[in-house]
Amino acid sequence: MKLFLVSAALVAGLCMVHAVDYNSSDVNQFTAQFSSVNHVFNDLQTFTNQQLDKSFDFLLLSFTFDKYDLNRPGFEKLYRKISDKAWEDTEKLIKYQSKRGLTVQLDGVQSGVVSQLNEGKVGGKTSLLDSNELSSLKVALGYEKILADESHRIHKKISHAHDKGQAYDPDVAHFLDEEVIEYQSGTVRKLTGYIHNLHSIIEEANTKELGIHMFDEYLDKAE
C-alpha cells in the first residue's frame, strides 16, 4: 500500500512527496482508508477481540445460573442479554473497520479482561465462574468498567484531546460515542444499582433467601 511518503532532502532543504499513481494498474494501492483511522488500528483490533471474548464469557456466566440447583432465570437472562449485546458490538466493530478499509483478525487477546479481573484491577479479585449472585454482579460491573475505560482511551487517542489533534478522526469518535460508549455508561449505572439493591437484601438475614428469589424475579421481568 502506498500513501504519501515524505523524505527530507537534507542538502537541498526540500521535501519530496511520492503520491499515489492514479494511472497505475496496481489496484491494491486504492483502499477505503482515510484520515487517521490507522492511528487506532491495533486498538480497534484488540477491542473487537475483547468484545468477542466478552460475549463468550457472559454466555458462560449465564449458563452458571441456568443450572437446576441454582434456578436463577433472572440472572441467567441478564447475563445472556449482556452476552448478546457483546456479540452485536463485535459485528458492528468488524463492519465498521471493514468500511474504513481495515482488516480484522479475530485471534483472541493475550491479556484479556478476565485476567485483569483475576488480578483485582477493578475492586477485589473476582472469578467469572462464581455462582454467588452478588459476586457475579461485581464481576459484571468490573468487566464493563474495564471495557468502558478502554473505549474512552481509544476515543481520547483519536480526538483533539490527544496529540494536539494530529491524529484526529471524528468518524471513529462518533462511532464509539453512538455504538459503544453510551451503552456502557447506562450498563455501568444499572449494574451498580443492582449491586446496592441486592446487598441491602442480603443484609436482612431472616428474609435473605426470599429476598434473593424476589430480586431474581425482578431481573427476569426487567431484562
C-alpha positions in Angstrom: 0.0 0.0 0.0 1.3 3.4 -1.0 0.4 6.5 0.9 2.2 9.9 0.8 5.9 9.2 1.5 7.8 12.2 2.8 11.6 12.3 2.7 13.6 15.3 3.9 16.2 16.5 1.4 19.0 17.4 3.9 21.2 19.1 1.3 18.5 21.0 -0.7 16.3 21.5 2.3 13.3 20.3 0.3 10.6 17.6 0.8 9.9 15.1 -1.9 6.4 13.6 -1.9 5.7 10.3 -3.6 2.0 10.4 -4.4 -0.4 7.7 -5.4 -0.3 7.0 -9.1 -3.9 7.0 -10.2 -3.0 5.6 -13.6 -1.3 2.6 -12.0 -2.7 -0.9 -12.7 -2.0 -1.9 -9.1 -5.5 -1.7 -7.5 -4.1 -2.7 -4.1 -3.0 0.8 -3.5 -6.6 2.1 -3.6 -8.2 1.5 -0.2 -11.1 2.9 1.9 -8.7 4.2 4.5 -8.5 7.9 5.1 -8.0 10.4 7.9 -6.3 8.9 11.0 -8.1 5.6 11.3 -4.7 3.7 11.1 -3.7 5.5 14.3 -6.1 3.3 16.2 -5.8 0.2 14.0 -4.3 -2.0 16.7 -6.6 -0.6 19.4 -9.8 -1.4 17.4 -8.4 -4.9 16.7 -7.9 -5.5 20.4 -11.2 -4.0 21.4 -13.0 -6.2 18.9 -11.4 -9.3 20.3 -12.3 -8.2 23.8 -15.9 -7.8 22.8 -15.9 -11.3 21.3 -14.4 -12.7 24.5 -17.0 -10.8 26.5 -19.8 -12.5 24.5 -18.5 -16.0 25.3 -17.6 -15.1 28.9 -21.1 -13.8 29.8 -22.7 -16.7 27.9 -20.7 -19.0 30.3 -21.8 -16.9 33.2 -25.5 -17.2 32.1 -25.1 -21.0 32.0 -23.8 -20.9 35.5 -27.2 -19.5 36.7 -29.2 -21.8 34.4 -28.3 -24.9 36.4 -31.1 -26.8 38.0 -29.6 -26.4 41.5 -29.4 -22.6 41.2 -32.6 -21.9 39.2 -32.0 -18.1 38.8 -33.7 -17.3 35.5 -33.4 -13.5 36.1 -29.6 -13.7 36.5 -29.4 -16.1 33.5 -31.4 -13.6 31.4 -29.3 -10.6 32.5 -26.0 -12.2 31.5 -27.4 -13.7 28.3 -28.5 -10.2 27.3 -25.1 -8.8 28.0 -23.5 -11.6 26.0 -25.9 -11.0 23.1 -25.0 -7.3 23.1 -21.3 -8.0 23.1 -21.8 -10.3 20.1 -23.7 -7.4 18.3 -20.9 -5.0 19.2 -18.4 -7.4 17.8 -20.3 -7.5 14.5 -20.6 -3.7 14.4 -16.9 -3.2 15.1 -16.0 -5.7 12.3 -18.3 -4.0 9.8 -17.1 -0.5 10.8 -13.4 -1.4 10.4 -14.1 -3.0 7.1 -15.9 0.1 6.0 -12.8 2.2 6.9 -10.6 -0.1 4.9 -9.1 -2.1 7.8 -8.7 -5.9 8.0 -9.9 -7.6 11.2 -8.3 -10.6 12.8 -10.1 -12.5 15.5 -7.2 -14.1 17.2 -8.0 -13.6 20.9 -6.5 -11.3 23.5 -3.3 -12.3 25.3 -4.1 -10.3 28.4 -7.9 -10.2 28.4 -10.4 -8.7 30.7 -10.8 -11.9 32.8 -7.1 -11.8 33.7 -7.4 -8.2 34.8 -10.4 -9.2 36.9 -8.4 -12.1 38.4 -5.6 -9.6 39.3 -8.0 -7.4 41.2 -7.6 -4.4 38.9 -11.3 -3.5 39.4 -12.3 -3.9 43.0 -11.3 -7.1 44.7 -10.3 -10.3 43.0 -13.3 -11.9 41.3 -14.0 -15.1 39.3 -16.1 -15.5 36.3 -17.3 -18.9 37.5 -18.6 -17.6 40.9 -22.2 -18.7 41.2 -22.8 -16.3 44.1 -25.4 -13.8 42.9 -23.8 -10.7 44.4 -20.3 -11.7 43.4 -21.4 -12.3 39.8 -22.8 -8.8 39.6 -19.5 -7.4 40.8 -17.8 -9.4 38.1 -20.2 -8.0 35.5 -19.6 -4.4 36.7 -15.8 -4.8 36.8 -15.9 -6.3 33.2 -18.0 -3.3 32.0 -15.7 -0.8 33.6 -12.6 -2.2 32.1 -14.0 -2.1 28.6 -15.5 1.3 29.2 -12.1 2.6 30.2 -10.7 1.0 27.0 -13.3 2.7 24.7 -12.6 6.0 26.4 -8.9 5.6 25.9 -9.4 4.9 22.2 -11.7 7.9 21.9 -9.2 10.1 23.5 -6.4 8.8 21.3 -8.3 9.7 18.1 -9.7 13.0 19.3 -8.5 16.6 19.8 -7.6 15.6 23.4 -4.6 13.7 22.3 -1.5 14.6 20.2 -2.8 18.1 19.8 -5.3 16.9 17.3 -2.7 15.5 14.9 -4.4 12.1 14.9 -8.0 13.4 14.8 -10.6 11.2 13.2 -14.2 12.4 14.1 -15.7 9.4 12.3 -14.1 6.9 14.7 -15.0 9.1 17.7 -18.6 9.4 16.5 -18.9 5.6 16.0 -17.6 4.9 19.5 -20.0 7.5 21.0 -23.1 6.2 19.3 -22.5 2.5 19.3 -20.4 1.8 22.4 -19.8 4.4 25.0 -23.4 5.5 25.6 -24.5 1.9 26.2 -21.5 1.3 28.5 -22.4 4.2 30.7 -26.0 3.0 31.1 -24.9 -0.6 31.9 -22.4 0.5 34.5 -25.1 2.6 36.2 -27.6 -0.3 36.0 -25.3 -2.9 37.4 -24.2 -0.5 40.2 -27.8 -0.1 41.2 -28.4 -3.9 41.2 -25.4 -4.4 43.4 -26.5 -1.9 46.0 -30.1 -3.2 46.0 -29.0 -6.9 46.3 -26.5 -6.0 49.1 -29.4 -4.4 51.1 -31.5 -7.5 50.6 -28.7 -9.9 51.8 -28.2 -7.7 54.9 -31.6 -8.9 56.1 -30.6 -12.3 57.4 -34.2 -13.5 58.2 -35.5 -12.8 54.7 -32.3 -13.2 52.7 -33.4 -16.3 50.6 -36.8 -14.9 49.9 -35.3 -11.5 49.0 -32.8 -13.0 46.5 -35.6 -15.0 44.9 -37.8 -11.9 44.5 -34.8 -10.0 43.2 -34.2 -12.7 40.6 -37.9 -12.5 39.6 -37.5 -8.7 39.2 -34.5 -9.2 36.9 -36.5 -11.7 34.9 -39.1 -9.1 34.2 -36.8 -6.1 33.9 -34.4 -7.6 31.5 
